[in-house]
Amino acid sequence: MREKLQPINMKKFEEIINLSKEIDQDWTDRKISESFQIVFPVSPNHPRFKAFDSYPLILTSLSAYHFPNDSLIIIDSGVYGRIKKNNDTSTYVSLDPIENKTKTLDFLDGFLEEYRNQGFRQVIAIGGGIVLNACSYVAEKLGLDLILIPTSIVAMSDSSVGGKVRVNDIKDNEFIKHAYKSFYEPSQIIIDPQFLDYLSDEQIRLGLSEIIKHALYQSDSLAQYLLSDEFNPFFDRNSLLKAIMWTADLKRICLEFDPEESQDGSYLILRAAHDISDKMEEESGLTVPHSEAVLEAMKIDLKENPDKSQLLQAIYEKLGIGV
């Protein structure tokens, strides 16, 4: 006789949704301003908890920030020329944001051998999600403090938050997305709005993928904001910043309530559609951009849910997303 499947207890997920509604009330009428910050928890089960139990995401201008001395400063090649080098005791390195090269174990282990035992006090990562992931691995293996300065929408709203270290592997022409997994939280995250000014319309569309994910799987209020006249990411930087920070705050709820990403809890939000998108990326040889894969994966994941599917399509149509 076939075993009867037991229903999944959704209590954790439902509690996260209830807590998210409090965040939604706070953000619905909020006007974004610089000098704002969100404080994220470090899970007691993560190695960095021994050093600190929380870290801030700070919205500020890099013009007021002085890079600490003796830093290994790793910068995304796409923004390298925009970073002012303000001391002579740090090492500046440029990395190309290539998923199937820069964020691989082979490349990063070679990188580590080159920069090991040079007396660095911290790693400062400036770039999009690929570079931030790579730098988190470097900081973890060198046992150094880590400061993240995200420069893309995905990096600001998602990749920089949560302390995830994720690195790919390539073996016998098999591409393994995030073969290496661990946690190594930054001591702080700095978001400078200036980096949004350099993004093309297409980069903005793709960059909204994780924000749309949290809207569809966690916050109806955020979804309605994305559909509202107030949200115009191509012409109004503050409306885009609001969506980024709102999403980061929603992610904080997931991390505070269920940092281990339980299958009946925060996994349903943080990893929503990502099993599908990871497979897409692997099958492409890690050449399909992560954001593009997530946008397509959500369409597949929600196709059996008419209400959510229609909401997703409405958001895509408003933003000109054609995946």
C-alpha positions as CSV (number, residue, x, y, z in Angstrom):
1,M,0.0,0.0,0.0
2,R,1.4,3.4,-0.9
3,E,2.3,5.5,2.1
4,K,0.1,8.5,2.6
5,L,2.0,11.8,2.3
6,Q,1.9,13.9,5.4
7,P,1.0,17.6,4.9
8,I,3.8,20.1,5.4
9,N,3.5,22.2,8.5
10,M,3.6,25.7,7.2
11,K,3.7,27.4,10.6
12,K,7.2,28.8,10.2
13,F,6.4,30.2,6.7
14,E,3.1,31.7,8.0
15,E,4.9,33.4,10.9
16,I,7.4,34.9,8.5
17,I,4.6,36.3,6.4
18,N,2.9,37.8,9.5
19,L,6.2,39.4,10.5
20,S,6.7,40.7,7.0
21,K,3.4,42.6,7.2
22,E,4.8,44.7,10.0
23,I,7.7,45.6,7.7
24,D,5.3,46.4,4.9
25,Q,3.4,48.8,7.0
26,D,6.6,50.6,7.9
27,W,7.8,50.8,4.3
28,T,4.6,51.6,2.4
29,D,4.6,55.3,3.2
30,R,8.3,55.7,4.0
31,K,10.4,58.2,2.0
32,I,13.9,56.9,1.4
33,S,16.7,59.0,2.8
34,E,20.5,58.6,3.0
35,S,22.1,57.8,6.3
36,F,19.7,54.9,6.7
37,Q,20.7,51.5,8.0
38,I,19.3,48.0,8.6
39,V,20.9,45.7,11.2
40,F,21.1,42.0,10.3
41,P,21.6,39.1,12.7
42,V,24.5,36.6,12.6
43,S,23.2,33.1,13.3
44,P,24.6,31.5,16.4
45,N,25.4,28.4,14.2
46,H,27.7,30.4,11.9
47,P,31.4,30.8,12.6
48,R,31.4,34.6,12.6
49,F,29.0,34.7,15.6
50,K,32.1,34.3,17.8
51,A,33.3,37.7,16.5
52,F,30.0,39.6,16.4
53,D,26.3,38.9,16.6
54,S,25.0,41.4,14.0
55,Y,26.2,43.7,11.2
56,P,24.8,46.9,9.6
57,L,23.8,47.6,6.1
58,I,24.4,51.3,5.7
59,L,23.1,53.6,3.1
60,T,25.7,56.4,2.6
61,S,28.1,57.9,0.1
62,L,31.6,56.5,-0.4
63,S,32.9,60.0,-0.6
64,A,32.7,60.1,3.2
65,Y,34.3,56.7,3.6
66,H,38.0,56.1,4.0
67,F,39.3,52.6,3.2
68,P,41.1,51.1,6.1
69,N,44.9,50.7,5.7
70,D,46.4,47.4,4.8
71,S,43.3,46.2,3.0
72,L,43.0,43.8,0.1
73,I,40.5,45.8,-2.0
74,I,38.9,43.7,-4.7
75,I,36.9,45.6,-7.3
76,D,34.5,44.6,-10.1
77,S,36.2,45.5,-13.4
78,G,32.9,47.2,-14.4
79,V,33.3,49.9,-11.7
80,Y,37.1,49.8,-11.1
81,G,37.7,53.2,-12.8
82,R,35.1,54.9,-10.5
83,I,36.7,54.0,-7.2
84,K,39.0,56.6,-5.7
85,K,42.1,55.0,-4.2
86,N,42.7,56.9,-1.0
87,N,45.7,55.3,0.6
88,D,49.1,53.7,-0.3
89,T,49.1,50.8,2.1
90,S,46.3,48.8,0.5
91,T,46.3,46.5,-2.5
92,Y,43.8,47.1,-5.3
93,V,42.8,44.2,-7.5
94,S,40.3,44.2,-10.4
95,L,38.2,41.0,-11.1
96,D,36.0,40.4,-14.1
97,P,32.5,39.3,-13.1
98,I,32.4,36.0,-14.9
99,E,30.3,33.2,-13.3
100,N,32.2,30.3,-14.9
101,K,35.6,31.8,-14.3
102,T,35.9,34.2,-11.4
103,K,33.5,32.5,-9.1
104,T,35.1,29.0,-9.4
105,L,37.1,27.0,-6.9
106,D,40.0,26.6,-9.4
107,F,40.4,30.3,-10.0
108,L,39.9,31.4,-6.4
109,D,42.2,28.9,-4.9
110,G,44.9,30.1,-7.3
111,F,44.0,33.7,-6.3
112,L,44.5,32.8,-2.7
113,E,48.0,31.5,-3.2
114,E,49.0,34.7,-4.8
115,Y,47.7,36.9,-2.0
116,R,48.2,34.8,1.1
117,N,50.5,35.9,3.9
118,Q,50.8,39.5,2.8
119,G,49.7,41.1,6.1
120,F,46.2,42.2,5.0
121,R,43.8,43.2,7.8
122,Q,40.6,42.9,5.9
123,V,39.1,42.2,2.5
124,I,37.0,45.0,1.0
125,A,34.7,43.8,-1.9
126,I,33.3,46.3,-4.4
127,G,31.1,45.0,-7.1
128,G,28.1,42.9,-8.1
129,G,27.1,39.5,-6.8
130,I,29.8,37.4,-8.6
131,V,32.6,39.5,-7.2
132,L,31.0,39.7,-3.7
133,N,30.7,35.9,-3.6
134,A,34.3,35.5,-4.7
135,C,35.6,37.9,-2.1
136,S,33.6,36.3,0.7
137,Y,35.4,33.0,-0.1
138,V,38.8,34.8,-0.1
139,A,38.1,36.5,3.2
140,E,36.9,33.3,4.8
141,K,39.9,31.3,3.7
142,L,42.3,34.0,4.8
143,G,40.5,34.5,8.1
144,L,40.1,38.3,7.5
145,D,37.4,40.8,8.3
146,L,35.1,41.5,5.3
147,I,33.4,44.7,4.2
148,L,31.0,44.5,1.3
149,I,30.2,47.4,-1.1
150,P,27.6,46.2,-3.6
151,T,27.3,48.0,-6.9
152,S,24.4,46.3,-8.6
153,I,20.7,46.0,-7.7
154,V,20.9,42.3,-7.0
155,A,24.0,42.7,-4.9
156,M,22.4,45.5,-2.9
157,S,19.1,43.8,-2.2
158,D,20.3,40.1,-2.0
159,S,23.8,38.9,-2.6
160,S,25.5,41.1,0.1
161,V,23.0,40.1,2.8
162,G,23.0,36.9,4.8
163,G,26.7,35.9,4.8
164,K,26.4,33.2,2.2
165,V,29.6,32.0,0.6
166,R,28.8,30.3,-2.7
167,V,31.4,29.2,-5.2
168,N,31.0,27.1,-8.4
169,D,33.0,24.2,-9.6
170,I,33.8,22.8,-13.1
171,K,34.8,19.1,-13.3
172,D,35.1,17.1,-16.6
173,N,33.0,19.8,-18.4
174,E,30.3,19.5,-15.7
175,F,29.2,22.8,-14.3
176,I,28.2,22.7,-10.7
177,K,26.4,25.8,-9.4
178,H,27.5,26.6,-5.8
179,A,29.4,23.4,-5.2
180,Y,31.0,25.1,-2.2
181,K,28.7,26.4,0.4
182,S,29.4,28.1,3.8
183,F,28.7,31.2,5.8
184,Y,31.0,34.2,6.5
185,E,29.2,37.4,7.4
186,P,30.6,40.8,6.6
187,S,31.3,43.2,9.4
188,Q,29.3,45.8,7.4
189,I,27.7,46.5,4.1
190,I,27.9,49.9,2.5
191,I,25.4,50.9,-0.2
192,D,26.3,54.0,-2.2
193,P,23.4,55.2,-4.4
194,Q,25.8,56.6,-6.9
195,F,26.3,53.2,-8.5
196,L,22.7,53.0,-9.5
197,D,23.3,56.0,-11.8
198,Y,25.6,54.0,-14.0
199,L,23.2,51.1,-14.7
200,S,21.5,50.8,-18.1
201,D,17.8,50.2,-18.4
202,E,18.5,46.5,-19.2
203,Q,20.7,46.1,-16.1
204,I,17.9,47.6,-14.0
205,R,15.3,45.2,-15.5
206,L,17.5,42.1,-14.8
207,G,18.6,43.5,-11.5
208,L,15.1,43.6,-10.2
209,S,14.8,39.8,-10.2
210,E,15.4,39.3,-6.5
211,I,13.2,42.2,-5.5
212,I,10.3,40.7,-7.6
213,K,11.0,37.4,-6.0
214,H,10.4,38.8,-2.5
215,A,7.3,40.6,-3.7
216,L,5.7,37.5,-5.2
217,Y,6.7,35.1,-2.4
218,Q,6.7,37.3,0.7
219,S,5.1,40.7,0.3
220,D,1.9,41.6,-1.5
221,S,2.5,45.2,-0.5
222,L,5.9,45.3,-2.2
223,A,4.3,43.8,-5.3
224,Q,1.7,46.6,-5.3
225,Y,4.4,49.1,-4.9
226,L,6.3,47.8,-7.9
227,L,3.0,48.2,-9.9
228,S,2.3,51.7,-8.6
229,D,3.1,55.0,-10.3
230,E,5.4,55.8,-7.4
231,F,7.8,53.1,-8.6
232,N,9.8,54.2,-11.6
233,P,13.2,52.6,-11.5
234,F,14.4,54.0,-14.8
235,F,13.9,57.7,-13.9
236,D,13.5,57.9,-10.1
237,R,16.5,56.6,-8.2
238,N,14.8,57.1,-4.8
239,S,12.0,54.8,-5.8
240,L,14.5,52.1,-6.8
241,L,16.4,52.6,-3.5
242,K,13.2,52.2,-1.6
243,A,12.5,48.9,-3.3
244,I,16.1,47.7,-2.6
245,M,16.0,48.6,1.1
246,W,12.4,47.3,1.5
247,T,13.6,43.9,0.0
248,A,16.6,43.8,2.3
249,D,14.4,44.5,5.3
250,L,12.1,41.6,4.2
251,K,15.1,39.4,3.9
252,R,16.2,40.4,7.4
253,I,12.9,38.9,8.7
254,C,13.7,35.6,7.0
255,L,17.2,35.5,8.5
256,E,16.1,36.5,12.0
257,F,13.2,34.0,12.2
258,D,14.7,31.1,10.3
259,P,18.4,31.5,9.5
260,E,18.7,27.8,8.6
261,E,16.3,28.1,5.7
262,S,13.9,25.4,6.8
263,Q,11.9,23.7,4.0
264,D,8.7,24.9,5.7
265,G,10.1,28.3,6.4
266,S,12.4,30.9,4.9
267,Y,13.6,28.4,2.2
268,L,10.2,29.0,0.5
269,I,11.1,32.6,0.1
270,L,14.9,32.9,-0.1
271,R,15.2,29.9,-2.5
272,A,12.0,30.4,-4.3
273,A,12.4,29.4,-8.0
274,H,16.1,29.0,-7.5
275,D,16.3,25.3,-7.8
276,I,14.9,25.8,-11.3
277,S,17.2,28.8,-12.1
278,D,20.3,26.9,-10.8
279,K,19.6,24.1,-13.2
280,M,19.2,26.5,-16.1
281,E,22.5,28.1,-15.3
282,E,24.3,24.7,-15.0
283,E,22.8,23.5,-18.4
284,S,24.1,26.7,-20.0
285,G,27.6,26.2,-18.7
286,L,27.0,29.0,-16.3
287,T,26.7,31.5,-19.1
288,V,23.0,32.5,-18.5
289,P,23.1,35.5,-16.1
290,H,21.6,34.6,-12.7
291,S,19.0,37.3,-12.8
292,E,17.8,36.3,-16.2
293,A,17.5,32.7,-15.0
294,V,15.5,33.7,-11.9
295,L,13.1,35.8,-13.9
296,E,12.4,32.9,-16.2
297,A,12.3,30.4,-13.3
298,M,9.6,32.3,-11.5
299,K,7.3,32.1,-14.6
300,I,7.7,28.3,-14.5
301,D,7.4,28.0,-10.7
302,L,4.2,30.0,-10.5
303,K,2.4,28.7,-13.6
304,E,0.1,26.5,-11.5
305,N,-0.9,29.5,-9.4
306,P,-3.1,31.8,-11.6
307,D,-3.2,34.7,-9.2
308,K,0.5,34.9,-8.6
309,S,1.2,34.2,-12.3
310,Q,-1.0,37.1,-13.4
311,L,0.6,39.4,-10.8
312,L,4.1,38.4,-12.0
313,Q,3.1,39.0,-15.6
314,A,1.7,42.4,-14.7
315,I,5.0,43.4,-13.1
316,Y,7.0,42.1,-16.1
317,E,4.8,44.0,-18.5
318,K,5.1,47.3,-16.6
319,L,8.9,47.0,-16.4
320,G,9.4,45.8,-19.9
321,I,10.8,42.4,-18.9
322,G,10.5,40.1,-21.9
323,V,11.9,36.7,-20.7
